[in-house]
Amino acid sequence: MDKRILLALIVVASAIIVWSFFMPWANVKASVTKVARSLTDKAGPLKDAPLAGKIIGEIREATDALDAFGGINIKTTVRGYDIPRLVNSKTSKVALSLAQILFKGTEGLGLKSYLVYVLPLLAFVSAALAVMGLKSTQAVIAMLAVSGAVCIGGLYNLYTADFSNLVIQIVIGKGLWQTMYAYLFIFFVSVAWLILDKQKRLK
């Protein structure tokens, strides 16, 4: 196989990663009544206070009334490029939950959230390394290491994520899946490239 074909495949995968950064990374469907019940359950210890008890009671009555009409569902989407802003402003439960999944924890989450910008940046790096790989095997090895680290770490975090304790229903969006599988594709192309190089040296 011609190396230029492998180069073209990596450039296409890199373009998909950049494009995916502007696509939905997470979709959420939240039931207003479910969220309201979660809040009133957490406020349970306050129900003995006269004012708080009255407010909790009114919220529960309103929640029951909404249930009678079938409830209200709220749908929203978070895109890759918007995660740091939403995480640092703490305005999106979806972005916060997604960031916790990607980075496995909450410590320093605000600063860690900016690491999502590294994903499209590494796509450009991968494309540049592929161009260099036409003459340098070391560049292909570097591309393999970068793409392997991203896809293995990212896919592991996504497949082991636990959404069961969330009040809202989060579904990982197409953009994030495309990003991780595009890096996985680059990883496999890098392996094929190194095998091709080795075969040529042995001839």
Backbone as a ProteinNet text record, in pm:
[ID]
protein_1_A
[PRIMARY]
MDKRILLALIVVASAIIVWSFFMPWANVKASVTKVARSLTDKAGPLKDAPLAGKIIGEIREATDALDAFGGINIKTTVRGYDIPRLVNSKTSKVALSLAQILFKGTEGLGLKSYLVYVLPLLAFVSAALAVMGLKSTQAVIAMLAVSGAVCIGGLYNLYTADFSNLVIQIVIGKGLWQTMYAYLFIFFVSVAWLILDKQKRLK
[TERTIARY]
85.1	0	88.6	52.8	126	108	217.3	211	120.5	108.1	23.3	-124	-162.3	-300.5	-320.5	-220	-227.3	-230.6	-150.5	-149.4	-287.1	-349.6	-482.1	-585.4	-576.9	-670.7	-656.9	-533.2	-509.6	-556.2	-535.5	-582.3	-734.9	-802.4	-949.1	-995.1	-931.1	-966.8	-943.3	-834.2	-803.3	-909.3	-954.5	-1059.3	-1190	-1218.8	-1339.5	-1332.1	-1213.9	-1196.3	-1224.2	-1170.1	-1192.8	-1340.2	-1402	-1544.6	-1629.7	-1591.9	-1668.6	-1664.3	-1561.5	-1548.7	-1665.4	-1728.8	-1840.7	-1975.5	-1970.5	-2092.7	-2132.1	-2254.7	-2296.1	-2208.5	-2155.3	-2077	-2163.1	-2269.2	-2359.2	-2499.1	-2596.4	-2737.1	-2801.2	-2891	-2954.9	-3105.5	-3171.9	-3317.3	-3349.3	-3405.9	-3435.5	-3585.1	-3639.7	-3779.3	-3789.7	-3871.9	-3889.2	-3938	-4031.6	-4085.6	-3981.1	-3896.8	-3792.9	-3690.4	-3652.5	-3557.4	-3617.9	-3745.7	-3813.1	-3821.7	-3853.8	-3861.8	-3725.7	-3621.2	-3486.7	-3451.7	-3490.2	-3461.6	-3538.9	-3665.3	-3745.8	-3700.9	-3654.2	-3602.9	-3476.8	-3389.4	-3266.5	-3295.4	-3407.7	-3444.2	-3528.6	-3541.9	-3623.4	-3600.8	-3475.2	-3450.5	-3508.7	-3539.7	-3592.6	-3744.7	-3808.4	-3954.6	-4021	-3945.3	-4001.6	-4006.4	-3927.3	-3931.9	-4059.3	-4138.1	-4268.7	-4263.7	-4177.1	-4172.2	-4118.5	-4007.9	-3947.7	-4042.7	-4110.1	-4205	-4317.6	-4364.7	-4472.3	-4426.9	-4305.1	-4251.8	-4232.5	-4175.4	-4154.3	-4287.3	-4387.5	-4520.2	-4579.5	-4562	-4616.2	-4544.5	-4413.9	-4338.8	-4386	-4411.1	-4457.9	-4596.9	-4680.8	-4815.4	-4805.4	-4717.2	-4699.2	-4642.6	-4549.9	-4490.4	-4595.8	-4682.4	-4790.3	-4885.8	-4910.6	-4999.5	-4938.2	-4807	-4738.6	-4742.7	-4724.4	-4730.1	-4864.8	-4969.4	-5105	-5122.3	-5042.8	-5049.9	-4940.8	-4872.5	-4769.6	-4629.6	-4614.4	-4481.3	-4425	-4311.9	-4243.7	-4099.5	-4054	-3915.3	-3837.3	-3716.4	-3628.6	-3513.3	-3488.1	-3378.4	-3275	-3148.4	-3042.8	-2920.6	-2829.3	-2710.7	-2587.7	-2476.3	-2348	-2249.8	-2186.7	-2086.9	-1946.5	-1851.4	-1717	-1654.7	-1663.5	-1596.3	-1654.5	-1775.8	-1844.7	-1824	-1760.3	-1747.4	-1672.5	-1554.4	-1483.4	-1565.3	-1634.9	-1714.5	-1826.5	-1894.8	-2006.6	-1959.7	-1847.6	-1794.4	-1751.4	-1680	-1627.6	-1734.5	-1842.7	-1953.4	-2052.1	-2031	-2116.9	-2264.8	-2291.6	-2430	-2490.5	-2411.1	-2462.6	-2424.6	-2525.8	-2504.8	-2451.1	-2494.6	-2450.8	-2301.2	-2254.5	-2112.6	-2028.1	-2075.2	-2002	-1991.8	-2103.3	-2103.6	-2013.5	-2019.6	-1937	-1788.9	-1754.7	-1614.8	-1565.1	-1651.2	-1613.6	-1587.8	-1665.6	-1646.4	-1513.3	-1485.4	-1364	-1237.2	-1246	-1125.4	-1127.9	-1229.3	-1237	-1216.8	-1305.6	-1297.5	-1338.1	-1345.1	-1389.1	-1277.7	-1165.4	-1057.9	-995.2	-992	-934	-1008.7	-1138	-1217.6	-1221.2	-1222.1	-1226.5	-1108.9	-988.6	-868.4	-860.2	-896	-890.9	-983.2	-1094.5	-1192.8	-1133.1	-1030.4	-967.7	-888.2	-863.5	-790.3	-869.9	-1000.4	-1078	-1029.5	-970.4	-917.5	-795.3	-734.8	-618.8	-658.1	-782.7	-825.6	-819.9	-881.2	-866.2	-722.9	-650.2	-510.8	-426.1	-447.7	-373.6	-411.3	-529.6	-568.1	-477.4	-449.4	-357	-215.8	-177.4	-45.3	-33.9	-140.7	-139.8	-124.4	-195.8	-185.4	-43.4	16.3	153.6	252.5	233.2	321	307.2	186	164.4	242	243.2	320.7	469.4	515.9	656	687.2	583.8	601.3	637.9	617	657.4	808.9	881.1	1027.5	1084.6	1003.2	1055	967.8	1027	955.8	925.6	1014.6	994.4	865.9	832.1	709.7	587.1	593.8	482.1	467.4	580.5	576.7	514.3	550.7	493.7	343	300.3	158.1	83.4	143.6	83.7	67.7	170.3	165.9	58.2	48.9	-50.5	-191.9	-218.3	-353.6	-392.8	-296.8	-325	-360.9	-285.4	-312.2	-450.7	-487.2	-617	-732	-726.1	-840.7	-856.4	-745.9	-756.4	-809	-750	-795.6	-938.5	-970.8	-1104.1	-1212.5	-1189.6	-1290.3	-1308.6	-1199.5	-1210.9	-1299.9	-1276.2	-1357	-1503.7	-1529.3	-1668	-1740.6	-1672.6	-1738.5	-1752.1	-1672.7	-1682.4	-1757.7	-1810.8	-1882.9	-2012	-2043.6	-2165.1	-2264.1	-2373.3	-2475.2	-2592.7	-2586.9	-2703.1	-2739.4	-2642.4	-2670.5	-2713.2	-2723.5	-2759.4	-2910.2	-2957.2	-3100.8	-3138.4	-3045.8	-3070.3	-3018	-3072.7	-3031.5	-2933.1	-2807.5	-2705.4	-2675.4	-2675.2	-2637.2	-2516.9	-2408.2	-2289.2	-2323.5	-2291.1	-2329.2	-2237	-2283.3	-2211.6	-2073.8	-2063.5	-1936.9	-1823.4	-1850.8	-1746.7	-1710.2	-1812.2	-1782.6	-1698.7	-1734.8	-1658.9	-1514.4	-1495.9	-1360.8	-1276.1	-1328.1	-1251.7	-1225.8	-1326.1	-1306.1	-1218	-1217.2	-1125.4	-980.5	-957.4	-822.9	-786.2	-884.2	-859.6	-822.2	-888.9	-859.1	-716.4	-677.3	-540.4	-438.9	-473.1	-384.8	-362.9	-470.4	-458.2	-385.3	-410.4	-338.6	-189.3	-157.1	-15.9	50.9	-21.4	31.4	56.2	-41.8	-27.9	90.3	108.9	218.2	354	367.3	493	520.8	414	429.5	475.1	417.8	454.7	601.5	641.7	781.9	877.6	840.1	924.8	937.7	826.2	828.2	916.5	913.5	996	1144.2	1176	1316.4	1370.2	1281.9	1323.2	1343.7	1289.9	1302.9	1443.9
-120.3	0	125.3	221	346.6	426.6	483	562.2	683.9	733.1	850.4	819.7	693.8	653.3	656	606.1	608.7	752.7	837.6	979.5	1041.7	1011	1065.5	1019	892.1	838.3	911.1	939.5	1008.4	1152.7	1217.4	1355.7	1361.3	1264.8	1259.1	1236.9	1143.1	1115.9	1238.9	1310.9	1432.8	1539.7	1550.5	1647.4	1611.8	1482.9	1437.4	1474.9	1462.6	1497.1	1645.9	1730.2	1875.4	1907.1	1847.7	1870.1	1822.7	1709.9	1653.1	1740.8	1824.8	1913.5	2012	2037.2	2130.7	2059.2	1928	1848.2	1818.8	1768.7	1733.4	1624.4	1652.1	1552.7	1482.2	1548	1486.2	1541.9	1455.5	1495.7	1458.8	1541.9	1514.4	1524.2	1435.5	1441	1438.6	1546.8	1556.5	1574.1	1497.4	1510.5	1615.9	1716.5	1822.4	1763.9	1669.9	1610.6	1526.4	1456.3	1374.4	1462.2	1573.1	1665.8	1729	1768.7	1831.2	1734.6	1608.4	1509.8	1486.5	1487.9	1471	1585.3	1706.9	1823.2	1817.7	1780.9	1775.6	1661.1	1550.7	1440	1481.9	1556.8	1602.9	1708	1777.8	1881.2	1823.4	1690.3	1622.8	1666.4	1679.8	1719.7	1856.7	1938	2072.1	2074.4	1961.1	1961.5	1993.1	1974.5	2004.7	2154.6	2232.5	2378.2	2428.2	2514.2	2555.7	2609.2	2707.2	2769.4	2672.4	2605.4	2511.1	2395.7	2346.5	2237.2	2274.7	2399.6	2447.8	2454.5	2505.9	2517.9	2380	2286.8	2150.4	2085.4	2108.4	2053.2	2107.9	2237.3	2299.5	2248.2	2228.2	2174	2033.4	1954.2	1817.2	1815.5	1907	1916.5	1955	2050.1	2092.8	1978.8	1902.4	1788.6	1683.2	1654.3	1557.3	1605.6	1737.2	1794.3	1780	1803.4	1787.9	1643	1550.4	1408	1368.8	1432.4	1402.6	1438.2	1537.1	1578.7	1512.8	1415.5	1344	1396.2	1497.7	1550.3	1637.1	1699.4	1784.5	1738.1	1717	1677.5	1792.4	1811.5	1915.7	1847.1	1887.8	1830.6	1939.8	1903.7	1999.5	1925.9	2001.4	1944.9	2023.6	1952.8	2018.1	1978.5	2078.1	2052.7	2060.8	1997	1988.2	2122.2	2218.2	2346.9	2427.3	2394.1	2473.3	2420.3	2304.7	2240.8	2327.3	2383.2	2463.3	2581.3	2651.2	2766.3	2723.2	2616.1	2569	2512.1	2440.2	2382.3	2492.4	2592.3	2697.7	2795.3	2807.6	2892.2	2812.2	2676.4	2583.7	2601.4	2627.7	2648.9	2524.7	2421.1	2303.7	2175.8	2109	1979.5	1878.2	1890.9	1798.2	1812.6	1938.2	1962.2	1916.6	1943.2	1901.3	1749.4	1681.4	1534.9	1476.6	1535.7	1487	1507.5	1623.5	1651.1	1552.4	1518.6	1421.8	1284.5	1249.8	1121.3	1120.2	1228.5	1235.7	1236.9	1304.5	1322.9	1244.1	1158.5	1067.5	1138.6	1229.7	1296.9	1441.9	1505.8	1645.4	1741.5	1688.7	1775.9	1851.9	1984.9	2068.3	2060.1	2033	2009.6	2132	2251.9	2374.1	2384.6	2362.4	2369.5	2250.6	2132.9	2012.5	2024.4	2095.2	2104	2164.9	2250.1	2312	2211.3	2093.8	1990.9	1938.6	1965	1919	1986.3	2106.6	2176.3	2104.7	2017.1	1942.3	1841.3	1792.6	1689.2	1735.5	1850.2	1894.5	1936.8	1989	2027.7	1905.9	1795.9	1672.7	1613.6	1648.3	1603.4	1669.8	1800.8	1870.5	1813.4	1782.1	1722.9	1587.9	1508.1	1376.5	1390.3	1487.3	1509.4	1553.1	1640.5	1686.7	1570.8	1486.7	1371.1	1272.9	1262.3	1173.4	1224.6	1356.7	1415	1387	1406.5	1378.9	1229.7	1148	1002.7	950.4	1030.8	989.8	969.8	1039.4	1028.6	981.2	982.4	951.2	848.6	736.3	633.4	680.9	763.6	815.7	897.7	969.5	1049.3	958.5	845.4	749.4	688.5	658.9	604.3	706	833.2	939	950.2	938.8	945.1	827.9	711.1	592.8	612.4	667.1	687.8	788.6	897.9	1003.3	950.5	891.1	842.8	728	642.2	530.8	577.3	675	726.6	789.8	867.8	935.9	836.8	747.6	658	554.3	499.8	398.4	461.2	575.8	643.7	693	754.6	809.4	704	598.4	493	417.3	397.5	330.9	412.2	542.9	629.1	630	631	634.7	503.3	392.2	262.7	222.8	282.2	248.6	355.5	456.5	564	511.3	560.8	518.8	635.7	620.4	725.6	697.3	587.6	542.2	636.8	711.4	797.6	939.2	964.3	1098.9	1115.2	1233.3	1263.7	1281.7	1339.3	1360.9	1241.7	1221.9	1111.4	1163.9	1125	1170.9	1060.7	1099.9	1009.2	1071.6	995.5	1046.5	1070.3	1190.2	1231	1176.9	1190.3	1139.2	1202.6	1331.6	1401.8	1340.9	1303.8	1246.7	1105.1	1026.9	891.9	899.3	990.2	1004.3	1042.4	1131.2	1175	1057	977.8	866.1	757.1	728.1	623.9	671	802.1	855.5	841.6	866	845.2	696.8	611.1	466.8	427	488.1	462	505.2	624.7	673.6	577.4	525.3	429.1	305.3	250.1	129.8	158.3	275.8	312.9	327.8	382.6	396.5	260.2	164.1	27	-30.9	-13.5	-63.4	3.7	132.3	208.4	152.1	123.7	69.5	-69.7	-150.1	-284.3	-272.3	-178	-154.7	-113	-22.7	22.5	-93.8	-180.1	-293.7	-391.1	-414	-504.8	-451	-319	-259.1	-268.7	-254.9	-264.4	-406.1	-505.3	-644.6	-692.8	-618.6	-659.2	-631.5
0	0	0	-81.6	-89.9	39.1	88.4	210.7	195.9	74.5	52.2	78.6	57.8	90.2	241	314.7	460.4	511.2	449.7	485.4	464.8	350.6	319.9	422.3	462.5	561.5	695.4	735.2	862.6	855.9	743.2	727.6	736.4	675.5	681.9	826	895.9	1035.9	1122.9	1096.9	1173.3	1148.7	1024.2	991.3	1062.1	1072.2	1142.7	1290.4	1350.8	1492.3	1514.1	1427.7	1440.7	1420.6	1321	1292.9	1410.7	1469	1580.6	1704.8	1716.2	1832.2	1838.9	1724.6	1717.9	1711.9	1727.4	1730.6	1875.3	1897.9	2034.9	2094.7	2214.9	2288.7	2391.9	2433.4	2530.6	2511	2520.1	2513.7	2646.4	2691.1	2819	2805.5	2876.6	2887.4	3035.6	3084.1	3226.9	3248.2	3340.6	3378.8	3489.1	3467	3567.3	3698.4	3691.4	3813.5	3886.7	3810.7	3873.2	3944.3	3880.3	3940.7	4065.3	4055.1	4169.6	4287.5	4260.5	4369	4432.9	4348.8	4402.4	4497.9	4460.2	4544.1	4676	4668.8	4792	4883	4821.8	4903.5	4978.2	4910.1	4973.7	5081.5	5064.1	5162.3	5275.8	5278.9	5378.9	5521.9	5567.9	5707.3	5744.2	5643	5669.9	5682.3	5656.1	5649.3	5784.2	5894.4	6026	6054.5	5981.1	5995.9	5928.7	5993.7	5940.6	5797.2	5771.9	5639.7	5534.8	5568.9	5475.1	5445.6	5549	5531.3	5437.9	5450.1	5363.5	5218.4	5196.7	5060.1	4997.9	5077.5	5028	4991.7	5076.7	5050.5	4922.1	4897.9	4775.6	4650.6	4664.2	4549.9	4515.9	4620.5	4597.4	4534	4576.6	4517.1	4369.8	4340.4	4200.9	4116.8	4175.9	4106.2	4074.4	4170	4148	4038.8	4038.1	3936.2	3797.3	3786.7	3657.6	3611.5	3706.1	3672.9	3615	3665.4	3618.5	3471.6	3425.8	3285.3	3200.7	3258.6	3183.3	3205.8	3289.2	3319.5	3208.5	3235.1	3137.7	3126	3004	2981.3	2919.5	2968.4	2915.3	2843.5	2719.6	2642.2	2613	2625.3	2594.7	2542.3	2484.7	2421.6	2463.5	2481.9	2510.4	2401.2	2339.7	2235.1	2294.6	2228.4	2281.4	2316.2	2224.8	2244.4	2360.3	2402.6	2504.1	2646.6	2659.8	2791.4	2893.5	2861.9	2963.3	3015.4	2926.8	2970	3063.3	3028.4	3110	3243.6	3240.5	3365	3461	3409	3495.8	3543.2	3468	3513.7	3597.9	3598.6	3675.4	3641.4	3512.6	3470.4	3406.4	3388.6	3319.5	3392.8	3444.5	3510.4	3409.9	3284.2	3180.7	3157.1	3140.3	3115.6	3233.7	3354.8	3474.6	3481.6	3455.5	3460.6	3352.2	3232.3	3121.6	3151.5	3207.4	3242.9	3348.1	3443.9	3547.7	3486.7	3383.4	3315.8	3240.7	3168.8	3087.7	3172	3287.9	3369.4	3499.6	3516.9	3631.7	3765.4	3797.9	3927.9	3918.7	4034.2	4040.5	4080.6	4128	4174.1	4056.7	4069.3	3964.4	3833.4	3839.7	3718.9	3628.1	3689.2	3609.1	3514.8	3566.8	3484	3388.4	3439	3354.5	3233.3	3250	3141.1	3014.6	3030.7	2913	2831.3	2888.9	2815.5	2696	2692.6	2577.1	2448.8	2462.1	2345	2287.6	2367.7	2321.3	2213.1	2219.2	2124.5	1979	1944.1	1804.8	1771.9	1873	1850.8	1815	1886	1857.7	1721.3	1673	1538.5	1434.3	1453.6	1363.7	1377.4	1502.4	1527.5	1456.1	1463	1397.8	1246.5	1188.9	1044.1	1006.7	1090.6	1064.4	1076.6	1178	1195.3	1078.6	1024.6	909	788.3	768.1	657.8	679.2	802	835.2	822.7	843.8	838.4	701.5	597.2	463	455.8	546	546.4	680	785.4	918.3	990	1025.6	1101.3	1242.5	1299	1434.5	1444	1337	1335	1341.2	1274.7	1276.2	1415.6	1479.5	1615.8	1711.5	1694.9	1779.1	1756.4	1630.4	1596.7	1659	1655.5	1716.7	1867.6	1931.5	2077	2115.5	2041.5	2070.7	2052.8	1937.1	1907.4	2001	2033.8	2123.5	2263.3	2314	2448.6	2456.6	2353.9	2354.6	2343.8	2246.3	2223	2334.3	2383.6	2489.5	2618.3	2657.2	2778.5	2766.4	2652.7	2632.8	2626.8	2549.5	2536.5	2668.1	2740.8	2871	2965	2972.4	3059.7	3018.3	2888	2840.5	2868.6	2845.2	2862.8	3009.6	3096.1	3238.8	3318.1	3249.4	3317.9	3379.4	3497.8	3568.9	3572.5	3499.8	3494.1	3587.1	3659	3736.8	3851.7	3903.3	4018.6	3979.6	3850.5	3805	3797.4	3837.8	3827.5	3681.2	3604.3	3462	3382.6	3263.8	3178.2	3073.4	3086.7	2992.4	2891	2764.8	2656.8	2586.5	2576.3	2508.3	2361.9	2314.1	2178.7	2070.6	1948.8	1831.7	1818.2	1852.8	1835.7	1915.8	2040.6	2126.5	2082.1	2044.5	1994.3	1867.1	1776	1651.7	1680	1778.7	1814.9	1858.7	1951.3	2005.8	1901.1	1818.6	1718.3	1602.6	1577.2	1475.5	1524.1	1654.3	1709.7	1707.8	1733.7	1726.5	1583.6	1486.2	1344.4	1311.8	1359.6	1336.9	1399	1515.8	1583.9	1496.9	1441.6	1359.3	1228.4	1170.4	1047.5	1076.8	1194.6	1234.1	1245.6	1304.1	1315.1	1175.7	1085	948.1	878	903.4	843.6	887.5	1018.1	1070.6	1014.4	999.3	941	795.7	722.1	582.9	572.1	662	663.2	688.4	783.9	818.3	702.4	632.8	517.5	406.2	387	282.1	316	447.2	488.3	473.1	488.3	479	335.4	240.5	99.5	46.5
[MASK]
+++++++++++++++++++++++++++++++++++++++++++++++++++++++++++++++++++++++++++++++++++++++++++++++++++++++++++++++++++++++++++++++++++++++++++++++++++++++++++++++++++++++++++++++++++++++++++++++++++++++++++

